[in-house]
Amino acid sequence: MIQAGLVLEGGGMKGVYTAGVLDFFMERGLYFANCYGVSAGAIHLCSYISKQHKRAYRASMNYLDDKNYCGVGSLIKTGDFFNVKMCYDDIPNKLDLYDYKTAAKYEGNAYAVVTNIRTGEAEYMPMREMHRDILAVRASASLPLLSRNVKIGDEYYLDGAMADSIPIRRSIADGNQKNVVILTKEIGFVRKPSSHIGLMKLRYKKYPKVYELMANRHNMYNDTLAFIEEEEKAGRAFVIRPQVAGNVGRIEKDRAKLEALYQTGYEDAKNCYESLLVFLQNKRSI
């Protein structure tokens, strides 16, 4: 168990890059004491803490042609572009069984980042008892405009990326002096203002913090990238990310493109593995 933070960015279907990185980590028995997943990062973190090699890959690839998996039909019928019953019930409980017992025994801590749409604040919900905590993962991956609000307790939540796209600052605040950050955006990426601000204001008029967050999200995101670069230069962060822009969209159903991106993540992790061990000083807690 590595005494460091593992920070996983979201990115919709671009997250298969992260799945490739995590599968390589699992092959090497590389597990982190504190893990933070946002949106797709939280989804792939599920299979990482249950130590199910290539399960995230299968979940991303095997149902692309199933009309019940995702699409406009699901959005119209259920209010969610990604069908909630299939993604969070049928797949883990019937089609590709999730190892709940192993996840519950994970020796470290795992958190799904969610956005409280009333307060506009990020919250970091534990991922441990996944029969229960899968709701936090669903909330973390519930994209605004494409998902229903997710109720947990007395509050409503959506995509964690609205409030904290790359939670390295939270990891540092939790005491992680070193952090491995998996990004799904390529080197040199700069986020631009959202083109859907008007729709956000209309759709979430009862929750004005959603509009405020989305209007300023590009500034928060780019500021976090600059902070990560500073941490990387200081030797406190190790970043794995695509080297060039890919052709995979946030909502992508082209299997060949997704498989190529998965393989890129796997190979990138493999190629930097020795450098990563040097960064971590190759010390693991027993």
C-alpha positions as CSV (number, residue, x, y, z in Angstrom):
1,M,0.0,0.0,0.0
2,I,1.5,3.3,-1.1
3,Q,1.3,6.1,1.4
4,A,0.3,8.7,-1.2
5,G,-2.8,10.2,-2.9
6,L,-4.3,8.9,-6.1
7,V,-6.3,11.6,-7.9
8,L,-8.5,10.6,-10.8
9,E,-10.0,13.2,-13.1
10,G,-13.4,12.6,-14.9
11,G,-14.1,13.1,-18.6
12,G,-17.0,10.9,-19.5
13,M,-15.9,8.1,-21.9
14,K,-12.5,9.6,-22.0
15,G,-12.1,7.9,-18.7
16,V,-11.2,4.6,-20.4
17,Y,-7.7,6.1,-20.5
18,T,-7.8,6.0,-16.6
19,A,-9.1,2.4,-16.8
20,G,-6.0,1.5,-18.8
21,V,-3.7,3.1,-16.2
22,L,-5.4,1.5,-13.3
23,D,-5.3,-1.9,-14.9
24,F,-1.6,-1.6,-15.2
25,F,-1.4,-0.5,-11.6
26,M,-3.4,-3.6,-10.5
27,E,-1.1,-5.9,-12.5
28,R,1.8,-4.5,-10.5
29,G,0.0,-4.6,-7.2
30,L,0.2,-0.8,-6.9
31,Y,-2.5,0.4,-4.5
32,F,-2.7,3.8,-2.8
33,A,-3.7,4.7,0.7
34,N,-6.0,7.5,-0.3
35,C,-7.9,7.6,-3.6
36,Y,-10.1,10.4,-5.0
37,G,-12.3,9.9,-8.0
38,V,-14.4,12.4,-9.9
39,S,-17.2,11.4,-12.2
40,A,-15.8,8.8,-14.6
41,G,-12.8,8.6,-12.3
42,A,-15.1,7.5,-9.4
43,I,-16.7,4.9,-11.7
44,H,-13.3,3.4,-12.6
45,L,-12.1,3.7,-9.0
46,C,-14.9,1.2,-8.1
47,S,-13.1,-1.7,-10.0
48,Y,-9.7,-0.6,-8.6
49,I,-10.7,-0.9,-5.0
50,S,-12.4,-4.3,-5.7
51,K,-9.2,-5.3,-7.5
52,Q,-11.1,-6.6,-10.5
53,H,-8.6,-6.3,-13.4
54,K,-10.2,-5.2,-16.7
55,R,-13.7,-5.0,-15.2
56,A,-13.8,-1.2,-15.9
57,Y,-12.7,-2.0,-19.5
58,R,-15.5,-4.5,-19.9
59,A,-18.1,-2.2,-18.4
60,S,-17.1,0.6,-20.8
61,M,-17.0,-1.6,-23.9
62,N,-19.4,-4.5,-23.7
63,Y,-22.7,-2.5,-23.8
64,L,-22.1,0.2,-26.3
65,D,-24.7,-1.2,-28.7
66,D,-27.3,-1.9,-26.0
67,K,-30.0,0.7,-26.3
68,N,-30.6,0.4,-22.6
69,Y,-27.0,1.5,-21.7
70,C,-27.0,5.1,-22.8
71,G,-28.5,7.4,-25.4
72,V,-31.2,10.0,-26.1
73,G,-33.9,7.3,-25.6
74,S,-32.8,6.7,-22.1
75,L,-32.6,10.5,-21.4
76,I,-36.2,11.0,-22.7
77,K,-37.5,7.9,-20.9
78,T,-35.7,8.2,-17.6
79,G,-34.1,11.6,-17.3
80,D,-30.6,10.1,-17.5
81,F,-28.5,9.7,-20.6
82,F,-26.7,6.8,-18.9
83,N,-29.4,4.5,-17.8
84,V,-29.3,4.3,-14.0
85,K,-30.8,0.8,-13.6
86,M,-28.5,-0.8,-16.1
87,C,-25.3,1.0,-15.1
88,Y,-25.7,0.8,-11.3
89,D,-27.8,-2.4,-10.9
90,D,-27.9,-4.7,-13.9
91,I,-24.2,-4.5,-14.7
92,P,-22.7,-4.9,-11.2
93,N,-25.3,-7.3,-9.9
94,K,-26.2,-9.5,-13.0
95,L,-24.0,-8.9,-16.0
96,D,-20.5,-8.4,-14.7
97,L,-20.6,-9.1,-11.0
98,Y,-18.9,-6.6,-8.7
99,D,-16.8,-7.9,-5.8
100,Y,-18.4,-6.0,-3.0
101,K,-16.6,-8.0,-0.3
102,T,-13.1,-7.1,-1.6
103,A,-14.0,-3.4,-2.0
104,A,-15.2,-3.3,1.6
105,K,-11.8,-4.7,2.7
106,Y,-9.7,-2.2,0.7
107,E,-6.9,-1.3,3.1
108,G,-6.9,2.4,2.0
109,N,-9.5,5.1,1.7
110,A,-11.5,5.9,-1.4
111,Y,-13.7,8.9,-2.0
112,A,-16.2,9.9,-4.7
113,V,-16.3,13.7,-5.3
114,V,-19.8,15.1,-5.6
115,T,-21.3,18.6,-5.9
116,N,-24.0,19.7,-3.5
117,I,-26.2,21.7,-5.8
118,R,-27.7,23.7,-2.9
119,T,-24.5,24.9,-1.4
120,G,-22.3,24.7,-4.5
121,E,-19.6,22.9,-2.4
122,A,-17.7,19.8,-3.2
123,E,-18.2,16.9,-0.8
124,Y,-16.0,13.8,-0.6
125,M,-18.1,10.7,0.1
126,P,-16.5,7.5,1.2
127,M,-16.5,4.4,-1.1
128,R,-16.5,1.4,1.1
129,E,-19.8,-0.4,1.4
130,M,-20.7,-0.2,-2.3
131,H,-24.2,-1.5,-2.0
132,R,-24.8,1.8,-0.3
133,D,-22.0,4.0,-1.5
134,I,-22.7,3.4,-5.2
135,L,-25.2,6.2,-4.9
136,A,-22.3,8.6,-4.3
137,V,-20.5,7.3,-7.4
138,R,-23.7,7.8,-9.4
139,A,-24.0,11.4,-8.1
140,S,-20.4,12.0,-8.9
141,A,-21.0,10.9,-12.5
142,S,-24.3,12.6,-13.0
143,L,-23.7,15.2,-15.7
144,P,-25.7,18.4,-15.5
145,L,-28.4,18.6,-18.2
146,L,-28.0,14.9,-18.9
147,S,-28.9,13.4,-15.5
148,R,-31.5,13.7,-12.8
149,N,-30.4,15.3,-9.5
150,V,-29.3,12.5,-7.0
151,K,-30.7,12.7,-3.5
152,I,-28.5,11.5,-0.7
153,G,-29.9,12.1,2.8
154,D,-31.6,15.4,2.6
155,E,-29.5,17.0,-0.1
156,Y,-29.3,16.8,-3.9
157,Y,-26.1,16.2,-5.8
158,L,-24.6,16.2,-9.3
159,D,-21.3,15.9,-11.1
160,G,-18.3,16.3,-8.7
161,A,-16.4,18.1,-11.5
162,M,-18.5,21.2,-11.2
163,A,-17.0,22.0,-7.8
164,D,-13.7,20.1,-7.8
165,S,-12.6,18.7,-11.1
166,I,-9.2,17.5,-10.0
167,P,-9.2,17.1,-6.1
168,I,-5.4,17.4,-5.5
169,R,-5.9,20.2,-3.0
170,R,-8.3,18.0,-1.0
171,S,-5.7,15.2,-1.1
172,I,-3.0,17.5,0.2
173,A,-5.3,18.7,2.9
174,D,-5.9,15.1,4.0
175,G,-2.1,14.8,4.6
176,N,-0.9,13.3,1.3
177,Q,2.5,14.8,0.8
178,K,2.8,13.1,-2.6
179,N,0.1,12.6,-5.2
180,V,-0.2,10.6,-8.4
181,V,-2.7,12.5,-10.7
182,I,-4.3,10.7,-13.6
183,L,-5.7,13.3,-16.1
184,T,-7.9,12.5,-19.2
185,K,-7.0,15.8,-21.0
186,E,-3.8,16.1,-23.0
187,I,-0.8,18.2,-22.3
188,G,-1.5,21.8,-23.1
189,F,-5.3,21.5,-22.7
190,V,-7.0,24.8,-21.6
191,R,-10.6,24.7,-20.7
192,K,-12.9,27.2,-22.3
193,P,-16.1,28.7,-21.0
194,S,-19.1,26.5,-21.2
195,S,-21.4,27.0,-24.2
196,H,-24.5,25.9,-22.2
197,I,-24.6,28.6,-19.6
198,G,-28.1,29.8,-20.7
199,L,-29.5,26.3,-20.4
200,M,-27.9,25.8,-17.0
201,K,-29.5,28.9,-15.7
202,L,-32.9,27.9,-17.0
203,R,-32.7,24.2,-15.9
204,Y,-31.4,24.9,-12.4
205,K,-33.2,28.1,-11.5
206,K,-34.0,26.6,-8.1
207,Y,-30.3,25.9,-7.6
208,P,-28.4,29.0,-8.7
209,K,-25.1,27.7,-7.4
210,V,-25.1,25.3,-10.4
211,Y,-25.1,28.2,-12.8
212,E,-22.4,30.0,-10.8
213,L,-20.2,27.0,-10.8
214,M,-20.5,26.3,-14.4
215,A,-20.0,29.9,-15.4
216,N,-16.7,29.9,-13.5
217,R,-15.7,26.3,-14.0
218,H,-13.1,27.0,-16.7
219,N,-11.3,29.4,-14.4
220,M,-11.3,26.9,-11.5
221,Y,-10.1,24.1,-13.8
222,N,-7.3,26.0,-15.4
223,D,-6.2,27.3,-12.0
224,T,-6.0,23.7,-10.7
225,L,-3.9,22.7,-13.8
226,A,-1.5,25.5,-13.0
227,F,-1.3,24.3,-9.3
228,I,-0.7,20.7,-10.4
229,E,2.2,21.9,-12.6
230,E,3.7,23.7,-9.6
231,E,3.4,20.6,-7.5
232,E,4.9,18.5,-10.3
233,K,7.9,20.9,-10.6
234,A,8.3,20.7,-6.8
235,G,8.5,16.9,-6.9
236,R,5.2,16.5,-5.0
237,A,3.0,15.3,-7.9
238,F,3.4,12.7,-10.6
239,V,1.1,13.2,-13.5
240,I,0.0,10.6,-16.1
241,R,-2.0,12.0,-19.0
242,P,-2.4,11.7,-22.8
243,Q,0.4,13.3,-24.7
244,V,-1.7,14.5,-27.6
245,A,-5.4,15.3,-28.1
246,G,-7.4,12.3,-29.0
247,N,-10.6,11.8,-31.0
248,V,-12.7,10.4,-28.2
249,G,-15.7,12.5,-27.1
250,R,-17.2,12.7,-23.6
251,I,-20.1,10.6,-24.9
252,E,-18.3,8.2,-27.3
253,K,-19.7,4.9,-28.7
254,D,-17.0,4.0,-31.2
255,R,-15.5,0.9,-29.8
256,A,-12.3,1.1,-31.8
257,K,-11.6,4.6,-30.6
258,L,-12.2,3.6,-27.0
259,E,-10.0,0.5,-27.2
260,A,-7.2,2.6,-28.6
261,L,-7.5,5.2,-25.7
262,Y,-7.6,2.4,-23.1
263,Q,-4.4,0.9,-24.6
264,T,-2.8,4.3,-24.6
265,G,-3.5,4.7,-20.9
266,Y,-2.1,1.2,-20.2
267,E,1.1,1.9,-22.2
268,D,1.6,5.3,-20.7
269,A,1.5,3.8,-17.2
270,K,3.8,1.0,-18.3
271,N,6.3,3.4,-19.9
272,C,6.5,5.7,-16.8
273,Y,6.4,2.9,-14.2
274,E,10.1,3.1,-13.3
275,S,10.0,6.9,-12.9
276,L,6.9,6.5,-10.8
277,L,8.6,4.2,-8.4
278,V,11.5,6.6,-8.1
279,F,9.0,9.4,-7.4
280,L,7.4,7.2,-4.7
281,Q,10.9,6.2,-3.4
282,N,9.7,2.6,-3.9
283,K,8.5,2.5,-0.3
284,R,5.4,0.7,0.6
285,S,3.7,0.3,3.9
286,I,3.1,-3.3,5.1
